[in-house]
Amino acid sequence: MSTDITNLRRVLLWTIPRSISTAFERCVAGLDNVAIIHEPYTTAYYFGPDRQYLQTPFLPVEYGYSYQNIKDQLEGDHKDKQLVFCKDHAYSLDKRYDKIPSGFTHTILIRDPAKSMSSFYDVCTMPVCLNYGLLRHVLPEGYAFKELYELYEYIKNNLGQEPTIIDADDLIQYPEQMVRRYCDAIGVEFTNAMLDWDPSTSVTTTWSSTMKLLKQVGVYEKALSSNGFTPRKPKVLDLSSLPEDVQIAVKICQPYYDKLYEKRIVPENRETEV
C-alpha cells in the first residue's frame, strides 16, 4: 500500500565535508520506509552537466544530475516511503537557491573546522585525489562553512524555517540523546536501530546516488562499514600541529562555525552517556 504523499515527510541535512554525515545517513537508514538520497547536488557540482568543478574534464558527465533534475527528483512521489532523507553539502548547491526543493524540513550538521578540514586534507592527499590540493582546487573560497552559513541565512530569511542544527562532537559523545532530539525536531519516531547497524557497504544498494561518489571517490568506506554510534569523548586537536593549508582553512571557517554552533541543539543530562 503506497504512502499518502500528504503524509510523506521530507528532510534535507545540509553539512560540510568530513562531518560524520555519512555515518548519520546510516543512522537514519535504521528507520522504516525511508528513501536515502546521497549527495545529489555534490554529484551535480563535480560530475553533472552544470558542473562547477572543472579540474577533472576526463571524467564522464553524469547527465541525469542537472540541478533541475535533482529538484524534480526530490519533489517526486516516492511511493511506499514514509520519509525522504537527503544529505548534501551546502556549497554544492552553488547558491542556486531556486533549485532547493519545496516541501522539505531543513536541518544542519556541523563539525569543528580543525577536525573536518584536517580530515579533508587527508582525503586530498589520497592517491585518487593526487595533485588536487585543498587550497587550490577542491573546495570553494569559504571552505564550505561560509556557504553553509549563507544557506542557513537564506532558509531562515526566505523560506521561513529555523533549521535544526546538531554538532558532530555532541553526536559522538551523546548519540542516543542527540538522535532522539533530532527525530523529535523532524517529526519521526526514534528507533534503537538508528544507533546500531550491520557493518556492510551493501546498504547503499537501496540509496539513490551515483557510484562515482560511493565507489570511485573512495572516501566513504569507513562510515559505510561502521556498525553504529558508541558514546565517546571527542578528540582534541592542536591546531598548531596541523599543516599550514589546514590552519589557513580553519581561520576562514571558524567564524561561520561559531555562529552556527551557538544555534545548535545543546545536550542535556550530559552525565547519562559519557
WOVENWO-V374330 format. One record per helix or strand. SS is the DSSP state (helix for helix, strand for strand). FROM is the first residue (numbers start at 1). TO is the last residue. Records with the same first field share a line. If there is no record, write none. Layout:
SS = FROM-TO, FROM-TO
This chain:
helix = 5-7, 21-28, 40-47, 67-74, 90-93, 97-99, 113-124, 127-129, 134-138, 145-158, 168-173, 175-186, 192-194, 201-206, 211-216, 221-224, 239-241, 244-261, 270-272
strand = 9-15, 34-38, 48-48, 62-62, 83-89, 105-110, 164-167, 196-196, 208-208, 228-228
